[in-house]
Amino acid sequence: MKVYVNDESIDLADASNISQLLKQLETATKGLAVAIGPNIIPSKLWDEYQLKEDDQVLLIRATQGG
């Protein structure tokens, strides 16, 4: 299955969830927000949220500074 993460095509196993995607990408989860299309998915649902073919995933990292 193919999904798009920050506009980059990523191949995943079928029936993958957000947690599996982040593990495959070796992405730290602290300070991370995940949106699928226009919807932000709470981190407590990452294990349950099943990704679909051609999903548009946006990863947003919180930063501090000013």
Distance bins in CASP14 RR format, pairs under 12 A and 6 or more apart:
PFRMAT RR
TARGET T0000
AUTHOR 0000-0000-0000
RMODE 2
METHOD distances of the structure
MODEL  1
1 9 0 0 0 0 0 1 0 0 0 0 0
1 10 0 0 0 0 1 0 0 0 0 0 0
1 11 1 0 0 1 0 0 0 0 0 0 0
1 12 1 0 1 0 0 0 0 0 0 0 0
1 13 1 0 0 1 0 0 0 0 0 0 0
1 14 1 0 1 0 0 0 0 0 0 0 0
1 15 0 0 0 0 1 0 0 0 0 0 0
1 16 1 0 0 1 0 0 0 0 0 0 0
1 17 0 0 0 0 0 1 0 0 0 0 0
1 20 0 0 0 0 0 1 0 0 0 0 0
1 21 0 0 0 0 0 1 0 0 0 0 0
1 24 0 0 0 0 0 1 0 0 0 0 0
1 50 0 0 0 0 0 1 0 0 0 0 0
1 51 1 0 0 1 0 0 0 0 0 0 0
1 52 1 0 0 1 0 0 0 0 0 0 0
1 53 1 0 1 0 0 0 0 0 0 0 0
1 54 0 0 0 0 1 0 0 0 0 0 0
1 55 0 0 0 0 1 0 0 0 0 0 0
2 8 0 0 0 0 0 1 0 0 0 0 0
2 9 1 0 1 0 0 0 0 0 0 0 0
2 10 1 0 0 1 0 0 0 0 0 0 0
2 11 1 0 1 0 0 0 0 0 0 0 0
2 12 1 0 0 1 0 0 0 0 0 0 0
2 13 0 0 0 0 0 1 0 0 0 0 0
2 14 0 0 0 0 0 1 0 0 0 0 0
2 16 0 0 0 0 0 1 0 0 0 0 0
2 21 0 0 0 0 0 1 0 0 0 0 0
2 51 0 0 0 0 0 1 0 0 0 0 0
2 52 0 0 0 0 0 1 0 0 0 0 0
2 53 1 0 0 1 0 0 0 0 0 0 0
2 54 1 0 0 1 0 0 0 0 0 0 0
2 55 0 0 0 0 1 0 0 0 0 0 0
2 56 0 0 0 0 0 1 0 0 0 0 0
2 57 0 0 0 0 0 1 0 0 0 0 0
3 9 1 0 0 1 0 0 0 0 0 0 0
3 10 1 0 1 0 0 0 0 0 0 0 0
3 11 0 0 0 0 1 0 0 0 0 0 0
3 12 1 0 0 1 0 0 0 0 0 0 0
3 13 0 0 0 0 0 1 0 0 0 0 0
3 14 0 0 0 0 0 1 0 0 0 0 0
3 16 0 0 0 0 1 0 0 0 0 0 0
3 17 0 0 0 0 0 1 0 0 0 0 0
3 18 0 0 0 0 0 1 0 0 0 0 0
3 20 0 0 0 0 0 1 0 0 0 0 0
3 21 1 0 0 1 0 0 0 0 0 0 0
3 24 0 0 0 0 0 1 0 0 0 0 0
3 25 0 0 0 0 0 1 0 0 0 0 0
3 34 0 0 0 0 0 1 0 0 0 0 0
3 36 0 0 0 0 1 0 0 0 0 0 0
3 37 0 0 0 0 0 1 0 0 0 0 0
3 49 0 0 0 0 0 1 0 0 0 0 0
3 50 0 0 0 0 0 1 0 0 0 0 0
3 51 1 0 1 0 0 0 0 0 0 0 0
3 52 1 0 0 1 0 0 0 0 0 0 0
3 53 1 0 0 1 0 0 0 0 0 0 0
3 54 1 0 0 1 0 0 0 0 0 0 0
3 55 1 0 1 0 0 0 0 0 0 0 0
3 56 1 0 0 1 0 0 0 0 0 0 0
3 57 1 0 1 0 0 0 0 0 0 0 0
3 58 0 0 0 0 0 1 0 0 0 0 0
3 59 0 0 0 0 0 1 0 0 0 0 0
4 10 1 0 0 1 0 0 0 0 0 0 0
4 11 0 0 0 0 0 1 0 0 0 0 0
4 12 0 0 0 0 0 1 0 0 0 0 0
4 21 0 0 0 0 0 1 0 0 0 0 0
4 35 0 0 0 0 0 1 0 0 0 0 0
4 36 0 0 0 0 0 1 0 0 0 0 0
4 37 0 0 0 0 1 0 0 0 0 0 0
4 51 0 0 0 0 0 1 0 0 0 0 0
4 52 0 0 0 0 0 1 0 0 0 0 0
4 53 0 0 0 0 0 1 0 0 0 0 0
4 54 1 0 0 1 0 0 0 0 0 0 0
4 55 1 0 0 1 0 0 0 0 0 0 0
4 56 1 0 1 0 0 0 0 0 0 0 0
4 57 1 0 0 1 0 0 0 0 0 0 0
4 58 0 0 0 0 1 0 0 0 0 0 0
4 59 0 0 0 0 0 1 0 0 0 0 0
5 11 0 0 0 0 0 1 0 0 0 0 0
5 12 0 0 0 0 1 0 0 0 0 0 0
5 16 0 0 0 0 0 1 0 0 0 0 0
5 18 0 0 0 0 0 1 0 0 0 0 0
5 21 1 0 0 1 0 0 0 0 0 0 0
5 22 0 0 0 0 1 0 0 0 0 0 0
5 24 0 0 0 0 1 0 0 0 0 0 0
5 25 1 0 0 1 0 0 0 0 0 0 0
5 27 0 0 0 0 1 0 0 0 0 0 0
5 32 0 0 0 0 0 1 0 0 0 0 0
5 34 0 0 0 0 1 0 0 0 0 0 0
5 35 0 0 0 0 0 1 0 0 0 0 0
5 36 0 0 0 0 0 1 0 0 0 0 0
5 37 0 0 0 0 0 1 0 0 0 0 0
5 51 0 0 0 0 0 1 0 0 0 0 0
5 54 0 0 0 0 0 1 0 0 0 0 0
5 55 0 0 0 0 1 0 0 0 0 0 0
5 56 0 0 0 0 1 0 0 0 0 0 0
5 57 1 0 1 0 0 0 0 0 0 0 0
5 58 1 0 0 1 0 0 0 0 0 0 0
5 59 1 0 0 1 0 0 0 0 0 0 0
5 60 0 0 0 0 0 1 0 0 0 0 0
6 21 0 0 0 0 0 1 0 0 0 0 0
6 25 0 0 0 0 0 1 0 0 0 0 0
6 27 0 0 0 0 0 1 0 0 0 0 0
6 34 0 0 0 0 0 1 0 0 0 0 0
6 35 0 0 0 0 0 1 0 0 0 0 0
6 37 0 0 0 0 0 1 0 0 0 0 0
6 56 0 0 0 0 1 0 0 0 0 0 0
6 57 1 0 0 1 0 0 0 0 0 0 0
6 58 1 0 0 1 0 0 0 0 0 0 0
6 59 1 0 1 0 0 0 0 0 0 0 0
6 60 0 0 0 0 1 0 0 0 0 0 0
6 61 0 0 0 0 0 1 0 0 0 0 0
7 56 0 0 0 0 1 0 0 0 0 0 0
7 57 0 0 0 0 1 0 0 0 0 0 0
7 58 0 0 0 0 1 0 0 0 0 0 0
7 59 0 0 0 0 0 1 0 0 0 0 0
8 25 0 0 0 0 1 0 0 0 0 0 0
8 56 0 0 0 0 0 1 0 0 0 0 0
8 57 0 0 0 0 1 0 0 0 0 0 0
8 58 0 0 0 0 0 1 0 0 0 0 0
8 59 0 0 0 0 0 1 0 0 0 0 0
9 53 0 0 0 0 0 1 0 0 0 0 0
9 54 0 0 0 0 1 0 0 0 0 0 0
9 55 0 0 0 0 0 1 0 0 0 0 0
9 56 0 0 0 0 0 1 0 0 0 0 0
9 57 0 0 0 0 0 1 0 0 0 0 0
10 16 0 0 0 0 1 0 0 0 0 0 0
10 20 0 0 0 0 0 1 0 0 0 0 0
10 21 1 0 0 1 0 0 0 0 0 0 0
10 22 0 0 0 0 0 1 0 0 0 0 0
10 24 1 0 0 1 0 0 0 0 0 0 0
10 25 1 0 0 1 0 0 0 0 0 0 0
10 27 0 0 0 0 0 1 0 0 0 0 0
10 51 0 0 0 0 1 0 0 0 0 0 0
10 53 0 0 0 0 0 1 0 0 0 0 0
10 54 0 0 0 0 0 1 0 0 0 0 0
10 55 0 0 0 0 1 0 0 0 0 0 0
10 56 0 0 0 0 0 1 0 0 0 0 0
10 57 0 0 0 0 1 0 0 0 0 0 0
10 59 0 0 0 0 0 1 0 0 0 0 0
11 21 0 0 0 0 0 1 0 0 0 0 0
11 24 0 0 0 0 1 0 0 0 0 0 0
11 25 0 0 0 0 0 1 0 0 0 0 0
11 51 0 0 0 0 0 1 0 0 0 0 0
11 53 0 0 0 0 0 1 0 0 0 0 0
12 18 0 0 0 0 0 1 0 0 0 0 0
12 19 0 0 0 0 0 1 0 0 0 0 0
12 20 1 0 0 1 0 0 0 0 0 0 0
12 21 1 0 0 1 0 0 0 0 0 0 0
12 22 0 0 0 0 0 1 0 0 0 0 0
12 23 0 0 0 0 0 1 0 0 0 0 0
12 24 1 0 0 1 0 0 0 0 0 0 0
12 25 0 0 0 0 1 0 0 0 0 0 0
12 50 0 0 0 0 0 1 0 0 0 0 0
12 51 1 0 0 1 0 0 0 0 0 0 0
12 52 0 0 0 0 0 1 0 0 0 0 0
12 53 0 0 0 0 1 0 0 0 0 0 0
12 54 0 0 0 0 0 1 0 0 0 0 0
12 55 0 0 0 0 1 0 0 0 0 0 0
12 57 0 0 0 0 0 1 0 0 0 0 0
13 20 1 0 0 1 0 0 0 0 0 0 0
13 21 0 0 0 0 1 0 0 0 0 0 0
13 23 0 0 0 0 0 1 0 0 0 0 0
13 24 0 0 0 0 1 0 0 0 0 0 0
13 50 0 0 0 0 0 1 0 0 0 0 0
13 51 0 0 0 0 1 0 0 0 0 0 0
14 20 0 0 0 0 0 1 0 0 0 0 0
14 50 0 0 0 0 1 0 0 0 0 0 0
14 51 0 0 0 0 1 0 0 0 0 0 0
14 52 0 0 0 0 0 1 0 0 0 0 0
14 53 0 0 0 0 1 0 0 0 0 0 0
15 21 0 0 0 0 0 1 0 0 0 0 0
15 48 0 0 0 0 0 1 0 0 0 0 0
15 49 0 0 0 0 0 1 0 0 0 0 0
15 50 1 0 0 1 0 0 0 0 0 0 0
15 51 0 0 0 0 1 0 0 0 0 0 0
15 52 0 0 0 0 0 1 0 0 0 0 0
15 53 0 0 0 0 0 1 0 0 0 0 0
16 22 0 0 0 0 0 1 0 0 0 0 0
16 23 0 0 0 0 1 0 0 0 0 0 0
16 24 1 0 0 1 0 0 0 0 0 0 0
16 25 0 0 0 0 0 1 0 0 0 0 0
16 46 0 0 0 0 0 1 0 0 0 0 0
16 47 0 0 0 0 0 1 0 0 0 0 0
16 49 0 0 0 0 1 0 0 0 0 0 0
16 50 1 0 0 1 0 0 0 0 0 0 0
16 51 1 0 1 0 0 0 0 0 0 0 0
16 52 0 0 0 0 1 0 0 0 0 0 0
16 53 0 0 0 0 0 1 0 0 0 0 0
16 55 0 0 0 0 1 0 0 0 0 0 0
16 57 0 0 0 0 0 1 0 0 0 0 0
17 23 0 0 0 0 1 0 0 0 0 0 0
17 24 0 0 0 0 0 1 0 0 0 0 0
17 34 0 0 0 0 0 1 0 0 0 0 0
17 36 0 0 0 0 0 1 0 0 0 0 0
17 41 0 0 0 0 1 0 0 0 0 0 0
17 45 0 0 0 0 1 0 0 0 0 0 0
17 46 1 0 0 1 0 0 0 0 0 0 0
17 47 1 0 1 0 0 0 0 0 0 0 0
17 48 1 0 0 1 0 0 0 0 0 0 0
17 49 1 0 1 0 0 0 0 0 0 0 0
17 50 1 0 1 0 0 0 0 0 0 0 0
17 51 1 0 0 1 0 0 0 0 0 0 0
17 52 0 0 0 0 0 1 0 0 0 0 0
17 55 0 0 0 0 0 1 0 0 0 0 0
17 57 0 0 0 0 0 1 0 0 0 0 0
18 24 0 0 0 0 0 1 0 0 0 0 0
18 25 0 0 0 0 0 1 0 0 0 0 0
18 27 0 0 0 0 0 1 0 0 0 0 0
18 29 0 0 0 0 1 0 0 0 0 0 0
18 32 0 0 0 0 0 1 0 0 0 0 0
18 33 0 0 0 0 0 1 0 0 0 0 0
18 34 1 0 1 0 0 0 0 0 0 0 0
18 35 0 0 0 0 0 1 0 0 0 0 0
18 36 1 0 0 1 0 0 0 0 0 0 0
18 39 0 0 0 0 0 1 0 0 0 0 0
18 40 0 0 0 0 0 1 0 0 0 0 0
18 41 1 0 0 1 0 0 0 0 0 0 0
18 42 0 0 0 0 0 1 0 0 0 0 0
18 43 0 0 0 0 1 0 0 0 0 0 0
18 44 0 0 0 0 0 1 0 0 0 0 0
18 45 1 0 0 1 0 0 0 0 0 0 0
18 46 1 1 0 0 0 0 0 0 0 0 0
18 47 1 0 0 1 0 0 0 0 0 0 0
18 48 0 0 0 0 1 0 0 0 0 0 0
18 49 1 0 1 0 0 0 0 0 0 0 0
18 50 0 0 0 0 1 0 0 0 0 0 0
18 51 1 0 0 1 0 0 0 0 0 0 0
18 52 0 0 0 0 0 1 0 0 0 0 0
18 55 0 0 0 0 1 0 0 0 0 0 0
18 57 1 0 0 1 0 0 0 0 0 0 0
18 58 0 0 0 0 0 1 0 0 0 0 0
18 59 0 0 0 0 1 0 0 0 0 0 0
19 25 0 0 0 0 0 1 0 0 0 0 0
19 27 0 0 0 0 0 1 0 0 0 0 0
19 29 0 0 0 0 1 0 0 0 0 0 0
19 32 0 0 0 0 0 1 0 0 0 0 0
19 34 0 0 0 0 1 0 0 0 0 0 0
19 41 0 0 0 0 0 1 0 0 0 0 0
19 43 0 0 0 0 1 0 0 0 0 0 0
19 44 0 0 0 0 0 1 0 0 0 0 0
19 45 0 0 0 0 1 0 0 0 0 0 0
19 46 1 0 1 0 0 0 0 0 0 0 0
19 47 1 0 1 0 0 0 0 0 0 0 0
19 48 0 0 0 0 1 0 0 0 0 0 0
19 49 0 0 0 0 1 0 0 0 0 0 0
19 50 0 0 0 0 0 1 0 0 0 0 0
19 51 0 0 0 0 0 1 0 0 0 0 0
20 27 0 0 0 0 0 1 0 0 0 0 0
20 46 0 0 0 0 1 0 0 0 0 0 0
20 47 0 0 0 0 1 0 0 0 0 0 0
20 48 0 0 0 0 0 1 0 0 0 0 0
20 49 0 0 0 0 0 1 0 0 0 0 0
20 50 0 0 0 0 1 0 0 0 0 0 0
20 51 0 0 0 0 1 0 0 0 0 0 0
21 27 0 0 0 0 1 0 0 0 0 0 0
21 29 0 0 0 0 0 1 0 0 0 0 0
21 32 0 0 0 0 0 1 0 0 0 0 0
21 34 0 0 0 0 1 0 0 0 0 0 0
21 36 0 0 0 0 0 1 0 0 0 0 0
21 41 0 0 0 0 0 1 0 0 0 0 0
21 46 0 0 0 0 1 0 0 0 0 0 0
21 47 0 0 0 0 0 1 0 0 0 0 0
21 49 0 0 0 0 1 0 0 0 0 0 0
21 50 0 0 0 0 0 1 0 0 0 0 0
21 51 1 0 0 1 0 0 0 0 0 0 0
21 52 0 0 0 0 0 1 0 0 0 0 0
21 55 0 0 0 0 1 0 0 0 0 0 0
21 57 1 0 0 1 0 0 0 0 0 0 0
21 59 0 0 0 0 1 0 0 0 0 0 0
22 28 0 0 0 0 1 0 0 0 0 0 0
22 29 1 0 0 1 0 0 0 0 0 0 0
22 30 0 0 0 0 0 1 0 0 0 0 0
22 31 0 0 0 0 0 1 0 0 0 0 0
22 32 1 0 0 1 0 0 0 0 0 0 0
22 33 0 0 0 0 0 1 0 0 0 0 0
22 34 1 0 0 1 0 0 0 0 0 0 0
22 41 0 0 0 0 0 1 0 0 0 0 0
22 43 0 0 0 0 1 0 0 0 0 0 0
22 46 1 0 0 1 0 0 0 0 0 0 0
22 47 0 0 0 0 0 1 0 0 0 0 0
22 49 0 0 0 0 0 1 0 0 0 0 0
22 51 0 0 0 0 0 1 0 0 0 0 0
22 57 0 0 0 0 1 0 0 0 0 0 0
22 59 0 0 0 0 1 0 0 0 0 0 0
22 61 0 0 0 0 0 1 0 0 0 0 0
23 29 0 0 0 0 1 0 0 0 0 0 0
23 46 0 0 0 0 0 1 0 0 0 0 0
23 47 0 0 0 0 0 1 0 0 0 0 0
24 51 0 0 0 0 0 1 0 0 0 0 0
24 57 0 0 0 0 0 1 0 0 0 0 0
25 32 0 0 0 0 0 1 0 0 0 0 0
25 34 0 0 0 0 0 1 0 0 0 0 0
25 57 0 0 0 0 1 0 0 0 0 0 0
25 59 0 0 0 0 1 0 0 0 0 0 0
27 33 0 0 0 0 0 1 0 0 0 0 0
27 34 0 0 0 0 1 0 0 0 0 0 0
27 46 0 0 0 0 0 1 0 0 0 0 0
27 57 0 0 0 0 0 1 0 0 0 0 0
27 59 1 0 0 1 0 0 0 0 0 0 0
27 60 0 0 0 0 0 1 0 0 0 0 0
27 61 0 0 0 0 1 0 0 0 0 0 0
28 59 0 0 0 0 0 1 0 0 0 0 0
28 61 0 0 0 0 1 0 0 0 0 0 0
28 62 0 0 0 0 0 1 0 0 0 0 0
29 43 1 0 0 1 0 0 0 0 0 0 0
29 44 0 0 0 0 0 1 0 0 0 0 0
29 46 0 0 0 0 1 0 0 0 0 0 0
29 47 0 0 0 0 0 1 0 0 0 0 0
29 59 0 0 0 0 1 0 0 0 0 0 0
29 61 0 0 0 0 0 1 0 0 0 0 0
29 62 0 0 0 0 0 1 0 0 0 0 0
30 43 0 0 0 0 1 0 0 0 0 0 0
30 61 0 0 0 0 1 0 0 0 0 0 0
30 62 0 0 0 0 1 0 0 0 0 0 0
30 63 0 0 0 0 0 1 0 0 0 0 0
31 43 0 0 0 0 1 0 0 0 0 0 0
31 59 0 0 0 0 0 1 0 0 0 0 0
31 60 0 0 0 0 1 0 0 0 0 0 0
31 61 1 0 0 1 0 0 0 0 0 0 0
31 62 1 0 1 0 0 0 0 0 0 0 0
31 63 0 0 0 0 1 0 0 0 0 0 0
31 64 0 0 0 0 0 1 0 0 0 0 0
32 40 0 0 0 0 0 1 0 0 0 0 0
32 41 0 0 0 0 0 1 0 0 0 0 0
32 42 0 0 0 0 0 1 0 0 0 0 0
32 43 1 0 0 1 0 0 0 0 0 0 0
32 46 0 0 0 0 1 0 0 0 0 0 0
32 57 0 0 0 0 0 1 0 0 0 0 0
32 58 0 0 0 0 0 1 0 0 0 0 0
32 59 1 0 0 1 0 0 0 0 0 0 0
32 60 1 0 0 1 0 0 0 0 0 0 0
32 61 1 0 1 0 0 0 0 0 0 0 0
32 62 1 0 0 1 0 0 0 0 0 0 0
32 63 0 0 0 0 0 1 0 0 0 0 0
33 39 0 0 0 0 0 1 0 0 0 0 0
33 40 1 0 0 1 0 0 0 0 0 0 0
33 41 0 0 0 0 1 0 0 0 0 0 0
33 42 0 0 0 0 1 0 0 0 0 0 0
33 43 0 0 0 0 1 0 0 0 0 0 0
33 46 0 0 0 0 0 1 0 0 0 0 0
33 57 0 0 0 0 0 1 0 0 0 0 0
33 58 0 0 0 0 1 0 0 0 0 0 0
33 59 1 0 0 1 0 0 0 0 0 0 0
33 60 1 0 1 0 0 0 0 0 0 0 0
33 61 1 0 0 1 0 0 0 0 0 0 0
33 62 1 0 0 1 0 0 0 0 0 0 0
33 63 0 0 0 0 0 1 0 0 0 0 0
34 40 1 0 0 1 0 0 0 0 0 0 0
34 41 1 0 1 0 0 0 0 0 0 0 0
34 42 0 0 0 0 1 0 0 0 0 0 0
34 43 1 0 0 1 0 0 0 0 0 0 0
34 44 0 0 0 0 0 1 0 0 0 0 0
34 45 0 0 0 0 1 0 0 0 0 0 0
34 46 1 0 0 1 0 0 0 0 0 0 0
34 49 0 0 0 0 1 0 0 0 0 0 0
34 51 0 0 0 0 0 1 0 0 0 0 0
34 55 0 0 0 0 0 1 0 0 0 0 0
34 56 0 0 0 0 0 1 0 0 0 0 0
34 57 1 0 0 1 0 0 0 0 0 0 0
34 58 1 0 0 1 0 0 0 0 0 0 0
34 59 1 0 0 1 0 0 0 0 0 0 0
34 60 1 0 0 1 0 0 0 0 0 0 0
34 61 0 0 0 0 0 1 0 0 0 0 0
35 41 1 0 0 1 0 0 0 0 0 0 0
35 42 0 0 0 0 0 1 0 0 0 0 0
35 49 0 0 0 0 0 1 0 0 0 0 0
35 55 0 0 0 0 0 1 0 0 0 0 0
35 56 0 0 0 0 1 0 0 0 0 0 0
35 57 1 0 0 1 0 0 0 0 0 0 0
35 58 1 0 1 0 0 0 0 0 0 0 0
35 59 0 0 0 0 1 0 0 0 0 0 0
35 60 1 0 0 1 0 0 0 0 0 0 0
36 42 0 0 0 0 0 1 0 0 0 0 0
36 45 0 0 0 0 0 1 0 0 0 0 0
36 46 0 0 0 0 0 1 0 0 0 0 0
36 49 1 0 0 1 0 0 0 0 0 0 0
36 50 0 0 0 0 0 1 0 0 0 0 0
36 51 1 0 0 1 0 0 0 0 0 0 0
36 52 0 0 0 0 1 0 0 0 0 0 0
36 54 0 0 0 0 0 1 0 0 0 0 0
36 55 1 0 1 0 0 0 0 0 0 0 0
36 56 1 0 0 1 0 0 0 0 0 0 0
36 57 1 0 1 0 0 0 0 0 0 0 0
36 58 1 0 0 1 0 0 0 0 0 0 0
36 59 0 0 0 0 0 1 0 0 0 0 0
37 51 0 0 0 0 0 1 0 0 0 0 0
37 52 0 0 0 0 0 1 0 0 0 0 0
37 54 0 0 0 0 0 1 0 0 0 0 0
37 55 1 0 0 1 0 0 0 0 0 0 0
37 56 1 0 1 0 0 0 0 0 0 0 0
37 57 1 0 0 1 0 0 0 0 0 0 0
37 58 1 0 0 1 0 0 0 0 0 0 0
38 56 0 0 0 0 1 0 0 0 0 0 0
38 58 0 0 0 0 1 0 0 0 0 0 0
39 45 0 0 0 0 0 1 0 0 0 0 0
39 49 0 0 0 0 1 0 0 0 0 0 0
39 55 0 0 0 0 0 1 0 0 0 0 0
39 56 0 0 0 0 0 1 0 0 0 0 0
39 57 0 0 0 0 0 1 0 0 0 0 0
39 58 0 0 0 0 0 1 0 0 0 0 0
40 46 0 0 0 0 0 1 0 0 0 0 0
40 49 0 0 0 0 0 1 0 0 0 0 0
40 57 0 0 0 0 0 1 0 0 0 0 0
40 58 0 0 0 0 1 0 0 0 0 0 0
40 59 0 0 0 0 0 1 0 0 0 0 0
40 60 0 0 0 0 1 0 0 0 0 0 0
41 47 0 0 0 0 0 1 0 0 0 0 0
41 48 0 0 0 0 1 0 0 0 0 0 0
41 49 1 0 1 0 0 0 0 0 0 0 0
41 50 0 0 0 0 0 1 0 0 0 0 0
41 51 0 0 0 0 0 1 0 0 0 0 0
41 55 0 0 0 0 0 1 0 0 0 0 0
41 57 0 0 0 0 1 0 0 0 0 0 0
41 58 0 0 0 0 0 1 0 0 0 0 0
41 59 0 0 0 0 0 1 0 0 0 0 0
41 60 0 0 0 0 0 1 0 0 0 0 0
42 48 0 0 0 0 0 1 0 0 0 0 0
42 49 0 0 0 0 1 0 0 0 0 0 0
43 49 0 0 0 0 0 1 0 0 0 0 0
46 57 0 0 0 0 0 1 0 0 0 0 0
46 59 0 0 0 0 0 1 0 0 0 0 0
49 55 0 0 0 0 1 0 0 0 0 0 0
49 57 0 0 0 0 0 1 0 0 0 0 0
51 57 1 0 0 1 0 0 0 0 0 0 0
END
